[in-house]
């Protein structure tokens, strides 16, 4: 079964021939190679490009080991170009090549060559795009399947069944297509241990594997909770997991972010219009990998729903922070106390801002008012949205807050836009 990735394919097509290196990055096994070597290659052929003008180099393939040498690879590329017609270079897992930045910059000097590559970690890609390519590289970040993309594989299932499967096993394409829950779980656990964990340990020369794994367990268990390295250091001490310094924890968290396993989200003081340096929240790029790390023991729907909504907002191009609002709250003795309340997501895109609050269920008016409370106290005129799993009809309430159900939010990419 073919899973369409139209949003990403359209971006690749739009960047054709722009004189830059196009880099498809993202977590391992999210479909980068399939996007480039199947979907994009098919587009090239269908638009008249002869297969001999599509140069494919898959560096993970052992038979291409010699092309991991930068000089050998560049010589090979130049040798394949035999006329002045356009050529398209597709390189898979480019970070396996030493000095790959020099090779890609050299490719930019070949007038009739358009270069597209994939890579699996930001440590070797995102930072190098800024420092090495100096504006000559475009990064296209590929995420695991969104719920909408996942839904195309099981359109006959009721929403609740499809949703339960998605938040349990995530959106890695190969996993999605496996026939049974047992096979999905086994695949994800094996993938985490044999690919992701091993890759992080070997690439960063981690000396204490057990400490890194313990930290992974803690972060997986507290997804979407406020934390920082110092707080995690105290957790290690108080739970008997041993001593792990805050500086080492910060380093390990950076490794996990560089591997695209997790993403760090900052807190933003909405009324004070400033970022709060600590604590942060961490969300997983793929829920299946998070659950596999915990052996599928902690499937708390509230936290998983929040994580999925975060991923969806990022997919739609928003820059997402956690919002903080300070309020004066009257106590029983009629005295007022200042306290902070949290807006789940502050979403910015160009000159657009949207505040998004998530609630698994709002069965009563009191519960709804409780969930709306942070949005009512924001104090500006930007759109405010409450997403709930309840089967509600999309509407604006008396406080000007847009309330919608989770299924509509996930399936309609324009559901929270101002139109």
Secondary structure as a PSIPRED ss2 file (coil, helix, strand):
# PSIPRED VFORMAT (PSIPRED V4.0)

   1 X C   1.000  0.000  0.000
   2 X C   1.000  0.000  0.000
   3 X C   1.000  0.000  0.000
   4 X C   1.000  0.000  0.000
   5 X C   1.000  0.000  0.000
   6 X H   0.000  1.000  0.000
   7 X H   0.000  1.000  0.000
   8 X H   0.000  1.000  0.000
   9 X H   0.000  1.000  0.000
  10 X H   0.000  1.000  0.000
  11 X H   0.000  1.000  0.000
  12 X H   0.000  1.000  0.000
  13 X H   0.000  1.000  0.000
  14 X H   0.000  1.000  0.000
  15 X C   1.000  0.000  0.000
  16 X C   1.000  0.000  0.000
  17 X C   1.000  0.000  0.000
  18 X C   1.000  0.000  0.000
  19 X C   1.000  0.000  0.000
  20 X C   1.000  0.000  0.000
  21 X E   0.000  0.000  1.000
  22 X E   0.000  0.000  1.000
  23 X E   0.000  0.000  1.000
  24 X E   0.000  0.000  1.000
  25 X E   0.000  0.000  1.000
  26 X C   1.000  0.000  0.000
  27 X C   1.000  0.000  0.000
  28 X C   1.000  0.000  0.000
  29 X C   1.000  0.000  0.000
  30 X C   1.000  0.000  0.000
  31 X C   1.000  0.000  0.000
  32 X H   0.000  1.000  0.000
  33 X H   0.000  1.000  0.000
  34 X H   0.000  1.000  0.000
  35 X H   0.000  1.000  0.000
  36 X H   0.000  1.000  0.000
  37 X H   0.000  1.000  0.000
  38 X H   0.000  1.000  0.000
  39 X H   0.000  1.000  0.000
  40 X H   0.000  1.000  0.000
  41 X H   0.000  1.000  0.000
  42 X H   0.000  1.000  0.000
  43 X H   0.000  1.000  0.000
  44 X H   0.000  1.000  0.000
  45 X H   0.000  1.000  0.000
  46 X H   0.000  1.000  0.000
  47 X C   1.000  0.000  0.000
  48 X C   1.000  0.000  0.000
  49 X C   1.000  0.000  0.000
  50 X C   1.000  0.000  0.000
  51 X H   0.000  1.000  0.000
  52 X H   0.000  1.000  0.000
  53 X H   0.000  1.000  0.000
  54 X E   0.000  0.000  1.000
  55 X E   0.000  0.000  1.000
  56 X E   0.000  0.000  1.000
  57 X E   0.000  0.000  1.000
  58 X E   0.000  0.000  1.000
  59 X C   1.000  0.000  0.000
  60 X C   1.000  0.000  0.000
  61 X C   1.000  0.000  0.000
  62 X H   0.000  1.000  0.000
  63 X H   0.000  1.000  0.000
  64 X H   0.000  1.000  0.000
  65 X H   0.000  1.000  0.000
  66 X H   0.000  1.000  0.000
  67 X H   0.000  1.000  0.000
  68 X H   0.000  1.000  0.000
  69 X C   1.000  0.000  0.000
  70 X H   0.000  1.000  0.000
  71 X H   0.000  1.000  0.000
  72 X H   0.000  1.000  0.000
  73 X H   0.000  1.000  0.000
  74 X H   0.000  1.000  0.000
  75 X H   0.000  1.000  0.000
  76 X H   0.000  1.000  0.000
  77 X H   0.000  1.000  0.000
  78 X H   0.000  1.000  0.000
  79 X H   0.000  1.000  0.000
  80 X H   0.000  1.000  0.000
  81 X C   1.000  0.000  0.000
  82 X C   1.000  0.000  0.000
  83 X C   1.000  0.000  0.000
  84 X C   1.000  0.000  0.000
  85 X C   1.000  0.000  0.000
  86 X C   1.000  0.000  0.000
  87 X E   0.000  0.000  1.000
  88 X E   0.000  0.000  1.000
  89 X E   0.000  0.000  1.000
  90 X E   0.000  0.000  1.000
  91 X E   0.000  0.000  1.000
  92 X E   0.000  0.000  1.000
  93 X C   1.000  0.000  0.000
  94 X H   0.000  1.000  0.000
  95 X H   0.000  1.000  0.000
  96 X H   0.000  1.000  0.000
  97 X C   1.000  0.000  0.000
  98 X C   1.000  0.000  0.000
  99 X C   1.000  0.000  0.000
 100 X H   0.000  1.000  0.000
 101 X H   0.000  1.000  0.000
 102 X H   0.000  1.000  0.000
 103 X H   0.000  1.000  0.000
 104 X H   0.000  1.000  0.000
 105 X H   0.000  1.000  0.000
 106 X H   0.000  1.000  0.000
 107 X H   0.000  1.000  0.000
 108 X C   1.000  0.000  0.000
 109 X C   1.000  0.000  0.000
 110 X C   1.000  0.000  0.000
 111 X C   1.000  0.000  0.000
 112 X C   1.000  0.000  0.000
 113 X E   0.000  0.000  1.000
 114 X E   0.000  0.000  1.000
 115 X E   0.000  0.000  1.000
 116 X E   0.000  0.000  1.000
 117 X E   0.000  0.000  1.000
 118 X E   0.000  0.000  1.000
 119 X E   0.000  0.000  1.000
 120 X C   1.000  0.000  0.000
 121 X C   1.000  0.000  0.000
 122 X C   1.000  0.000  0.000
 123 X C   1.000  0.000  0.000
 124 X C   1.000  0.000  0.000
 125 X C   1.000  0.000  0.000
 126 X H   0.000  1.000  0.000
 127 X H   0.000  1.000  0.000
 128 X H   0.000  1.000  0.000
 129 X H   0.000  1.000  0.000
 130 X H   0.000  1.000  0.000
 131 X H   0.000  1.000  0.000
 132 X H   0.000  1.000  0.000
 133 X H   0.000  1.000  0.000
 134 X C   1.000  0.000  0.000
 135 X C   1.000  0.000  0.000
 136 X C   1.000  0.000  0.000
 137 X E   0.000  0.000  1.000
 138 X E   0.000  0.000  1.000
 139 X E   0.000  0.000  1.000
 140 X E   0.000  0.000  1.000
 141 X E   0.000  0.000  1.000
 142 X C   1.000  0.000  0.000
 143 X C   1.000  0.000  0.000
 144 X C   1.000  0.000  0.000
 145 X C   1.000  0.000  0.000
 146 X C   1.000  0.000  0.000
 147 X H   0.000  1.000  0.000
 148 X H   0.000  1.000  0.000
 149 X H   0.000  1.000  0.000
 150 X H   0.000  1.000  0.000
 151 X H   0.000  1.000  0.000
 152 X C   1.000  0.000  0.000
 153 X C   1.000  0.000  0.000
 154 X C   1.000  0.000  0.000
 155 X C   1.000  0.000  0.000
 156 X C   1.000  0.000  0.000
 157 X C   1.000  0.000  0.000
 158 X C   1.000  0.000  0.000
 159 X H   0.000  1.000  0.000
 160 X H   0.000  1.000  0.000
 161 X H   0.000  1.000  0.000
 162 X H   0.000  1.000  0.000
 163 X H   0.000  1.000  0.000
 164 X H   0.000  1.000  0.000
 165 X H   0.000  1.000  0.000
 166 X H   0.000  1.000  0.000
 167 X H   0.000  1.000  0.000
 168 X H   0.000  1.000  0.000
 169 X H   0.000  1.000  0.000
 170 X C   1.000  0.000  0.000
 171 X C   1.000  0.000  0.000
 172 X C   1.000  0.000  0.000
 173 X H   0.000  1.000  0.000
 174 X H   0.000  1.000  0.000
 175 X H   0.000  1.000  0.000
 176 X H   0.000  1.000  0.000
 177 X C   1.000  0.000  0.000
 178 X C   1.000  0.000  0.000
 179 X C   1.000  0.000  0.000
 180 X C   1.000  0.000  0.000
 181 X H   0.000  1.000  0.000
 182 X H   0.000  1.000  0.000
 183 X H   0.000  1.000  0.000
 184 X H   0.000  1.000  0.000
 185 X H   0.000  1.000  0.000
 186 X H   0.000  1.000  0.000
 187 X H   0.000  1.000  0.000
 188 X H   0.000  1.000  0.000
 189 X H   0.000  1.000  0.000
 190 X H   0.000  1.000  0.000
 191 X H   0.000  1.000  0.000
 192 X H   0.000  1.000  0.000
 193 X H   0.000  1.000  0.000
 194 X H   0.000  1.000  0.000
 195 X H   0.000  1.000  0.000
 196 X H   0.000  1.000  0.000
 197 X H   0.000  1.000  0.000
 198 X H   0.000  1.000  0.000
 199 X H   0.000  1.000  0.000
 200 X H   0.000  1.000  0.000
 201 X H   0.000  1.000  0.000
 202 X H   0.000  1.000  0.000
 203 X H   0.000  1.000  0.000
 204 X H   0.000  1.000  0.000
 205 X C   1.000  0.000  0.000
 206 X C   1.000  0.000  0.000
 207 X C   1.000  0.000  0.000
 208 X C   1.000  0.000  0.000
 209 X H   0.000  1.000  0.000
 210 X H   0.000  1.000  0.000
 211 X H   0.000  1.000  0.000
 212 X H   0.000  1.000  0.000
 213 X H   0.000  1.000  0.000
 214 X H   0.000  1.000  0.000
 215 X H   0.000  1.000  0.000
 216 X H   0.000  1.000  0.000
 217 X H   0.000  1.000  0.000
 218 X H   0.000  1.000  0.000
 219 X H   0.000  1.000  0.000
 220 X H   0.000  1.000  0.000
 221 X H   0.000  1.000  0.000
 222 X C   1.000  0.000  0.000
 223 X C   1.000  0.000  0.000
 224 X C   1.000  0.000  0.000
 225 X C   1.000  0.000  0.000
 226 X C   1.000  0.000  0.000
 227 X E   0.000  0.000  1.000
 228 X C   1.000  0.000  0.000
 229 X H   0.000  1.000  0.000
 230 X H   0.000  1.000  0.000
 231 X H   0.000  1.000  0.000
 232 X H   0.000  1.000  0.000
 233 X H   0.000  1.000  0.000
 234 X H   0.000  1.000  0.000
 235 X H   0.000  1.000  0.000
 236 X H   0.000  1.000  0.000
 237 X H   0.000  1.000  0.000
 238 X H   0.000  1.000  0.000
 239 X C   1.000  0.000  0.000
 240 X C   1.000  0.000  0.000
 241 X C   1.000  0.000  0.000
 242 X C   1.000  0.000  0.000
 243 X C   1.000  0.000  0.000
 244 X C   1.000  0.000  0.000
 245 X C   1.000  0.000  0.000
 246 X H   0.000  1.000  0.000
 247 X H   0.000  1.000  0.000
 248 X H   0.000  1.000  0.000
 249 X H   0.000  1.000  0.000
 250 X H   0.000  1.000  0.000
 251 X H   0.000  1.000  0.000
 252 X H   0.000  1.000  0.000
 253 X H   0.000  1.000  0.000
 254 X H   0.000  1.000  0.000
 255 X H   0.000  1.000  0.000
 256 X H   0.000  1.000  0.000
 257 X H   0.000  1.000  0.000
 258 X H   0.000  1.000  0.000
 259 X C   1.000  0.000  0.000
 260 X C   1.000  0.000  0.000
 261 X C   1.000  0.000  0.000
 262 X E   0.000  0.000  1.000
 263 X E   0.000  0.000  1.000
 264 X E   0.000  0.000  1.000
 265 X E   0.000  0.000  1.000
 266 X E   0.000  0.000  1.000
 267 X E   0.000  0.000  1.000
 268 X E   0.000  0.000  1.000
 269 X E   0.000  0.000  1.000
 270 X C   1.000  0.000  0.000
 271 X C   1.000  0.000  0.000
 272 X C   1.000  0.000  0.000
 273 X C   1.000  0.000  0.000
 274 X E   0.000  0.000  1.000
 275 X E   0.000  0.000  1.000
 276 X E   0.000  0.000  1.000
 277 X E   0.000  0.000  1.000
 278 X E   0.000  0.000  1.000
 279 X E   0.000  0.000  1.000
 280 X E   0.000  0.000  1.000
 281 X E   0.000  0.000  1.000
 282 X E   0.000  0.000  1.000
 283 X E   0.000  0.000  1.000
 284 X E   0.000  0.000  1.000
 285 X C   1.000  0.000  0.000
 286 X C   1.000  0.000  0.000
 287 X H   0.000  1.000  0.000
 288 X H   0.000  1.000  0.000
 289 X H   0.000  1.000  0.000
 290 X H   0.000  1.000  0.000
 291 X H   0.000  1.000  0.000
 292 X H   0.000  1.000  0.000
 293 X H   0.000  1.000  0.000
 294 X C   1.000  0.000  0.000
 295 X C   1.000  0.000  0.000
 296 X C   1.000  0.000  0.000
 297 X C   1.000  0.000  0.000
 298 X C   1.000  0.000  0.000
 299 X C   1.000  0.000  0.000
 300 X C   1.000  0.000  0.000
 301 X H   0.000  1.000  0.000
 302 X H   0.000  1.000  0.000
 303 X H   0.000  1.000  0.000
 304 X H   0.000  1.000  0.000
 305 X H   0.000  1.000  0.000
 306 X H   0.000  1.000  0.000
 307 X H   0.000  1.000  0.000
 308 X H   0.000  1.000  0.000
 309 X H   0.000  1.000  0.000
 310 X H   0.000  1.000  0.000
 311 X H   0.000  1.000  0.000
 312 X H   0.000  1.000  0.000
 313 X H   0.000  1.000  0.000
 314 X H   0.000  1.000  0.000
 315 X H   0.000  1.000  0.000
 316 X C   1.000  0.000  0.000
 317 X C   1.000  0.000  0.000
 318 X C   1.000  0.000  0.000
 319 X E   0.000  0.000  1.000
 320 X E   0.000  0.000  1.000
 321 X E   0.000  0.000  1.000
 322 X E   0.000  0.000  1.000
 323 X E   0.000  0.000  1.000
 324 X E   0.000  0.000  1.000
 325 X E   0.000  0.000  1.000
 326 X E   0.000  0.000  1.000
 327 X E   0.000  0.000  1.000
 328 X E   0.000  0.000  1.000
 329 X E   0.000  0.000  1.000
 330 X E   0.000  0.000  1.000
 331 X C   1.000  0.000  0.000
 332 X C   1.000  0.000  0.000
 333 X C   1.000  0.000  0.000
 334 X C   1.000  0.000  0.000
 335 X C   1.000  0.000  0.000
 336 X E   0.000  0.000  1.000
 337 X E   0.000  0.000  1.000
 338 X E   0.000  0.000  1.000
 339 X E   0.000  0.000  1.000
 340 X E   0.000  0.000  1.000
 341 X E   0.000  0.000  1.000
 342 X E   0.000  0.000  1.000
 343 X E   0.000  0.000  1.000
 344 X E   0.000  0.000  1.000
 345 X E   0.000  0.000  1.000
 346 X E   0.000  0.000  1.000
 347 X E   0.000  0.000  1.000
 348 X E   0.000  0.000  1.000
 349 X E   0.000  0.000  1.000
 350 X C   1.000  0.000  0.000
 351 X C   1.000  0.000  0.000
 352 X E   0.000  0.000  1.000
 353 X E   0.000  0.000  1.000
 354 X E   0.000  0.000  1.000
 355 X E   0.000  0.000  1.000
 356 X E   0.000  0.000  1.000
 357 X E   0.000  0.000  1.000
 358 X E   0.000  0.000  1.000
 359 X E   0.000  0.000  1.000
 360 X C   1.000  0.000  0.000
 361 X C   1.000  0.000  0.000
 362 X C   1.000  0.000  0.000
 363 X C   1.000  0.000  0.000
 364 X C   1.000  0.000  0.000
 365 X H   0.000  1.000  0.000
 366 X H   0.000  1.000  0.000
 367 X H   0.000  1.000  0.000
 368 X H   0.000  1.000  0.000
 369 X H   0.000  1.000  0.000
 370 X H   0.000  1.000  0.000
 371 X H   0.000  1.000  0.000
 372 X H   0.000  1.000  0.000
 373 X H   0.000  1.000  0.000
 374 X H   0.000  1.000  0.000
 375 X H   0.000  1.000  0.000
 376 X H   0.000  1.000  0.000
 377 X C   1.000  0.000  0.000
 378 X C   1.000  0.000  0.000
 379 X C   1.000  0.000  0.000
 380 X C   1.000  0.000  0.000
 381 X C   1.000  0.000  0.000
 382 X C   1.000  0.000  0.000
 383 X E   0.000  0.000  1.000
 384 X E   0.000  0.000  1.000
 385 X E   0.000  0.000  1.000
 386 X E   0.000  0.000  1.000
 387 X E   0.000  0.000  1.000
 388 X E   0.000  0.000  1.000
 389 X C   1.000  0.000  0.000
 390 X C   1.000  0.000  0.000
 391 X C   1.000  0.000  0.000
 392 X C   1.000  0.000  0.000
 393 X C   1.000  0.000  0.000
 394 X C   1.000  0.000  0.000
 395 X E   0.000  0.000  1.000
 396 X E   0.000  0.000  1.000
 397 X C   1.000  0.000  0.000
 398 X C   1.000  0.000  0.000
 399 X C   1.000  0.000  0.000
 400 X C   1.000  0.000  0.000
 401 X C   1.000  0.000  0.000
 402 X E   0.000  0.000  1.000
 403 X E   0.000  0.000  1.000
 404 X E   0.000  0.000  1.000
 405 X E   0.000  0.000  1.000
 406 X H   0.000  1.000  0.000
 407 X H   0.000  1.000  0.000
 408 X H   0.000  1.000  0.000
 409 X H   0.000  1.000  0.000
 410 X H   0.000  1.000  0.000
 411 X H   0.000  1.000  0.000
 412 X C   1.000  0.000  0.000
 413 X C   1.000  0.000  0.000
 414 X C   1.000  0.000  0.000
 415 X C   1.000  0.000  0.000
 416 X C   1.000  0.000  0.000
 417 X C   1.000  0.000  0.000
 418 X C   1.000  0.000  0.000
 419 X C   1.000  0.000  0.000
